[in-house]
Amino acid sequence: VELHHSGNYHCNTRVSSWTSRWDESALVKVTVHRVPLSGVSLSAQPPGGQVALGDRLVLSCTVAKGTGPLSFTWHRGHLAMLLGTGPRLELHHAGDEDSGHYQCRASDGDSVAESPPLNVTVLGEDPWARGEP
């Protein structure tokens, strides 16, 4: 059932097979309502939002309940800067500037719901691995 299925409905029935008489039921009004958005959450690959410098990070936004069509926006920090749209955000080569708290917003056109923030940490190269103290 979709929103455009709202309307007035009735049924017709033929009184008998040997007559052409039809009876019509009373009108019934059907209203389809949206399910409010809830349960917006983020997941990260690699898990935990920790990614090595220069590696790929994929964030995914999911909605537990809500009717569509849904749209998504991605933000870092205090929801100021728009980073992307769609249910996934991909950082191909994570840099130091990509560390921070990420959130996605889901919208059904009438309402908006936000995910809890996910802390992304870009891990730099270990100086001990290069032989530096």
Backbone as CSV, one residue per row, in Angstrom:
resi,resn,N_x,N_y,N_z,CA_x,CA_y,CA_z,C_x,C_y,C_z
1,VAL,0.848,-1.165,0.000,0.000,0.000,0.000,0.898,1.235,0.000
2,GLU,0.567,2.179,-0.823,1.326,3.423,-0.905,0.397,4.600,-0.646
3,LEU,1.000,5.772,-0.423,0.207,6.958,-0.092,-0.852,7.266,-1.133
4,HIS,-0.530,7.053,-2.401,-1.502,7.391,-3.450,-2.700,6.434,-3.486
5,HIS,-2.676,5.387,-2.663,-3.825,4.487,-2.595,-4.942,5.016,-1.685
6,SER,-4.727,6.135,-1.035,-5.789,6.753,-0.235,-6.945,7.132,-1.156
7,GLY,-8.161,7.007,-0.648,-9.318,7.400,-1.456,-10.578,6.717,-0.988
8,ASN,-11.648,6.908,-1.753,-12.940,6.298,-1.457,-13.103,5.032,-2.298
9,TYR,-13.522,3.973,-1.637,-13.669,2.686,-2.309,-15.078,2.133,-2.091
10,HIS,-15.537,1.354,-3.061,-16.784,0.613,-2.929,-16.649,-0.651,-3.780
11,CYS,-17.572,-1.560,-3.585,-17.553,-2.759,-4.416,-18.907,-2.906,-5.103
12,ASN,-18.877,-3.607,-6.223,-20.089,-3.899,-6.987,-20.279,-5.406,-7.015
13,THR,-21.512,-5.821,-6.980,-21.813,-7.245,-7.092,-23.044,-7.429,-7.969
14,ARG,-23.015,-8.469,-8.760,-24.169,-8.762,-9.602,-25.166,-9.545,-8.758
15,VAL,-26.416,-9.126,-8.805,-27.465,-9.712,-7.974,-27.655,-11.195,-8.311
16,SER,-27.720,-11.539,-9.568,-27.837,-12.942,-9.965,-27.200,-13.121,-11.329
17,SER,-26.881,-14.338,-11.663,-26.190,-14.592,-12.926,-27.098,-14.402,-14.143
18,TRP,-28.445,-14.458,-13.984,-29.344,-14.332,-15.135,-29.900,-12.913,-15.311
19,THR,-29.488,-11.959,-14.424,-29.925,-10.572,-14.616,-28.712,-9.689,-14.807
20,SER,-28.965,-8.525,-15.285,-27.856,-7.589,-15.472,-27.846,-6.514,-14.377
21,ARG,-28.546,-6.782,-13.294,-28.633,-5.808,-12.209,-27.430,-5.934,-11.272
22,TRP,-26.862,-4.783,-10.916,-25.716,-4.727,-10.006,-26.098,-3.943,-8.765
23,ASP,-25.575,-4.365,-7.623,-25.705,-3.596,-6.385,-24.342,-3.031,-6.025
24,GLU,-24.365,-1.832,-5.455,-23.115,-1.155,-5.084,-23.093,-0.947,-3.583
25,SER,-21.956,-1.219,-2.968,-21.819,-1.020,-1.519,-21.697,0.464,-1.208
26,ALA,-21.794,0.770,0.063,-21.549,2.148,0.503,-20.062,2.458,0.331
27,LEU,-19.758,3.741,0.184,-18.362,4.164,0.063,-17.637,4.008,1.399
28,VAL,-16.395,3.575,1.312,-15.521,3.476,2.474,-14.300,4.335,2.182
29,LYS,-13.982,5.230,3.109,-12.820,6.088,2.921,-11.585,5.397,3.520
30,VAL,-10.546,5.255,2.716,-9.285,4.654,3.148,-8.215,5.740,3.101
31,THR,-7.524,5.926,4.219,-6.435,6.898,4.289,-5.157,6.165,4.651
32,VAL,-4.168,6.268,3.789,-2.866,5.643,4.029,-1.961,6.696,4.643
33,HIS,-1.379,6.388,5.792,-0.487,7.307,6.493,0.955,6.835,6.378
34,ARG,1.863,7.775,6.434,3.287,7.438,6.478,3.633,6.851,7.836
35,VAL,4.604,5.960,7.838,5.186,5.483,9.083,6.328,6.439,9.396
36,PRO,6.313,7.093,10.571,7.368,8.050,10.890,8.746,7.386,10.900
37,LEU,9.731,8.143,10.486,11.107,7.647,10.482,11.590,7.413,11.901
38,SER,12.261,6.296,12.109,12.895,6.030,13.406,13.973,4.984,13.216
39,GLY,14.856,4.918,14.181,15.909,3.912,14.157,16.959,4.153,13.095
40,VAL,17.331,5.417,12.879,18.388,5.723,11.915,19.724,5.393,12.575
41,SER,20.540,4.597,11.887,21.822,4.191,12.465,22.917,4.166,11.407
42,LEU,24.145,4.207,11.886,25.333,4.192,11.029,26.138,2.940,11.286
43,SER,26.777,2.449,10.240,27.777,1.400,10.390,28.965,1.781,9.523
44,ALA,30.115,1.229,9.876,31.347,1.586,9.173,32.079,0.335,8.728
45,GLN,32.786,0.479,7.616,33.685,-0.560,7.143,35.001,0.103,6.820
46,PRO,36.072,-0.089,7.552,36.242,-1.100,8.590,35.412,-0.779,9.845
47,PRO,35.046,-1.854,10.580,34.211,-1.698,11.773,34.838,-0.766,12.802
48,GLY,33.977,-0.074,13.521,34.443,0.814,14.578,34.856,2.190,14.105
49,GLY,34.890,2.400,12.800,35.240,3.720,12.275,36.704,4.063,12.378
50,GLN,37.568,3.070,12.580,39.011,3.318,12.596,39.594,2.844,11.276
51,VAL,40.238,3.760,10.575,40.773,3.468,9.248,42.206,3.972,9.173
52,ALA,43.058,3.224,8.500,44.457,3.630,8.324,44.528,4.772,7.314
53,LEU,45.463,5.645,7.532,45.698,6.785,6.647,45.851,6.284,5.209
54,GLY,45.063,6.849,4.291,45.126,6.483,2.883,44.227,5.331,2.484
55,ASP,43.650,4.631,3.463,42.763,3.508,3.154,41.340,3.988,2.894
56,ARG,40.499,3.066,2.473,39.113,3.348,2.130,38.224,3.157,3.356
57,LEU,37.266,4.070,3.532,36.264,3.993,4.593,34.887,4.108,3.949
58,VAL,33.981,3.191,4.318,32.611,3.231,3.810,31.669,3.326,5.006
59,LEU,30.840,4.348,5.011,29.816,4.522,6.042,28.459,4.235,5.406
60,SER,27.620,3.484,6.127,26.296,3.130,5.639,25.236,3.603,6.623
61,CYS,24.159,4.147,6.093,23.056,4.658,6.900,21.835,3.777,6.660
62,THR,21.212,3.307,7.741,20.021,2.477,7.621,18.894,3.070,8.458
63,VAL,17.663,2.775,8.050,16.460,3.238,8.733,15.663,2.006,9.137
64,ALA,15.358,1.862,10.434,14.614,0.705,10.923,13.144,0.784,10.522
65,LYS,12.546,1.969,10.624,11.132,2.145,10.281,10.963,3.440,9.506
66,GLY,10.000,3.434,8.614,9.681,4.636,7.858,9.272,4.280,6.451
67,THR,8.407,5.112,5.898,7.960,4.879,4.530,8.712,5.803,3.594
68,GLY,8.909,5.357,2.400,9.718,6.087,1.433,8.872,6.873,0.474
69,PRO,9.511,7.436,-0.519,10.939,7.292,-0.787,11.768,8.095,0.204
70,LEU,12.926,7.545,0.545,13.800,8.181,1.524,14.971,8.856,0.828
71,SER,15.434,9.944,1.411,16.663,10.586,0.949,17.605,10.692,2.141
72,PHE,18.900,10.745,1.857,19.918,10.756,2.899,20.909,11.879,2.647
73,THR,21.377,12.487,3.738,22.479,13.447,3.664,23.492,13.087,4.737
74,TRP,24.751,13.423,4.477,25.863,13.097,5.371,26.517,14.373,5.869
75,HIS,26.873,14.356,7.169,27.455,15.541,7.800,28.561,15.115,8.762
76,ARG,29.518,16.023,8.967,30.581,15.818,9.960,30.562,17.017,10.897
77,GLY,30.833,16.775,12.153,30.827,17.859,13.130,29.421,18.156,13.583
78,HIS,29.070,19.405,13.599,27.756,19.822,14.105,26.734,19.962,12.982
79,LEU,26.741,19.034,12.049,25.803,18.990,10.926,25.886,20.212,10.019
80,ALA,27.034,20.867,10.021,27.155,22.082,9.231,27.465,21.789,7.767
81,MET,28.474,20.976,7.499,28.933,20.775,6.132,28.287,19.529,5.515
82,LEU,27.710,19.681,4.330,27.133,18.552,3.607,28.264,17.800,2.913
83,LEU,28.400,16.508,3.232,29.475,15.691,2.657,29.004,14.835,1.489
84,GLY,27.713,14.531,1.454,27.220,13.688,0.382,25.760,13.360,0.578
85,THR,25.213,12.632,-0.397,23.827,12.189,-0.353,23.796,10.702,-0.680
86,GLY,22.711,10.054,-0.332,22.575,8.625,-0.576,22.819,7.840,0.698
87,PRO,22.484,6.557,0.697,22.610,5.747,1.908,24.040,5.358,2.266
88,ARG,25.002,5.632,1.367,26.417,5.313,1.653,27.300,6.528,1.405
89,LEU,28.318,6.646,2.241,29.347,7.668,2.053,30.679,6.943,1.990
90,GLU,31.421,7.163,0.914,32.690,6.466,0.733,33.825,7.469,0.667
91,LEU,34.811,7.250,1.521,36.053,8.031,1.482,37.106,7.107,0.883
92,HIS,37.558,7.415,-0.327,38.467,6.515,-1.040,39.863,6.484,-0.430
93,HIS,40.353,7.624,0.018,41.692,7.714,0.613,41.580,8.585,1.861
94,ALA,41.335,7.958,3.003,41.115,8.705,4.244,42.364,9.496,4.613
95,GLY,42.128,10.766,4.962,43.215,11.641,5.397,42.961,12.130,6.809
96,ASP,43.971,12.779,7.395,43.838,13.290,8.763,42.608,14.176,8.926
97,GLU,42.272,14.940,7.875,41.129,15.864,7.945,39.789,15.129,7.972
98,ASP,39.794,13.826,7.744,38.553,13.053,7.731,38.156,12.523,9.104
99,SER,39.028,12.676,10.105,38.665,12.261,11.463,37.553,13.164,11.985
100,GLY,36.675,12.609,12.806,35.610,13.408,13.408,34.347,12.601,13.595
101,HIS,33.308,13.289,14.041,32.007,12.667,14.285,31.133,12.822,13.046
102,TYR,30.647,11.699,12.525,29.808,11.674,11.332,28.368,11.339,11.720
103,GLN,27.429,11.937,10.982,26.012,11.635,11.155,25.357,11.585,9.789
104,CYS,24.302,10.793,9.698,23.477,10.852,8.500,22.089,11.307,8.921
105,ARG,21.428,11.958,7.987,20.042,12.383,8.167,19.220,11.681,7.107
106,ALA,18.105,11.123,7.532,17.171,10.494,6.592,15.904,11.339,6.558
107,SER,15.333,11.480,5.370,14.107,12.257,5.216,13.139,11.496,4.320
108,ASP,11.856,11.572,4.658,10.814,10.990,3.815,10.036,12.079,3.082
109,GLY,10.536,13.304,3.118,9.860,14.428,2.485,8.998,15.213,3.450
110,ASP,8.553,14.556,4.527,7.744,15.227,5.546,8.488,15.387,6.858
111,SER,9.318,14.423,7.193,10.044,14.463,8.462,11.496,14.077,8.241
112,VAL,12.316,14.404,9.236,13.753,14.123,9.190,14.140,13.443,10.493
113,ALA,15.011,12.430,10.402,15.542,11.765,11.586,17.056,11.634,11.414
114,GLU,17.774,11.797,12.526,19.239,11.750,12.495,19.746,10.493,13.178
115,SER,20.892,10.044,12.724,21.566,8.936,13.386,22.341,9.467,14.582
116,PRO,22.671,8.601,15.533,23.644,9.008,16.553,24.987,9.226,15.851
117,PRO,25.850,10.070,16.410,27.144,10.299,15.764,28.041,9.064,15.853
118,LEU,28.851,8.883,14.831,29.854,7.820,14.802,31.213,8.489,14.715
119,ASN,32.096,8.184,15.649,33.422,8.774,15.653,34.331,8.018,14.695
120,VAL,34.860,8.720,13.710,35.803,8.157,12.756,37.196,8.636,13.133
121,THR,38.118,7.687,13.232,39.504,8.001,13.548,40.381,7.511,12.413
122,VAL,41.152,8.437,11.829,42.114,8.069,10.798,43.442,7.860,11.510
123,LEU,43.938,6.640,11.425,45.167,6.257,12.115,46.360,6.530,11.211
124,GLY,47.278,7.372,11.701,48.474,7.691,10.939,49.481,6.561,10.992
125,GLU,50.560,6.711,10.241,51.616,5.707,10.217,52.314,5.681,11.570
126,ASP,52.620,4.501,12.047,53.289,4.314,13.322,54.759,4.712,13.179
127,PRO,55.225,5.744,13.947,56.637,6.160,13.827,57.593,5.054,14.246
128,TRP,57.179,4.141,15.126,58.036,3.037,15.543,58.297,2.076,14.382
129,ALA,57.330,1.973,13.461,57.506,1.072,12.320,58.576,1.591,11.369
130,ARG,58.847,2.906,11.416,59.884,3.500,10.560,61.225,3.546,11.305
131,GLY,61.265,3.038,12.524,62.504,3.047,13.275,62.774,4.349,14.008
132,GLU,61.725,5.190,14.146,61.897,6.448,14.861,61.389,6.288,16.278
133,PRO,62.101,6.827,17.269,61.633,6.723,18.651,60.497,7.667,18.937
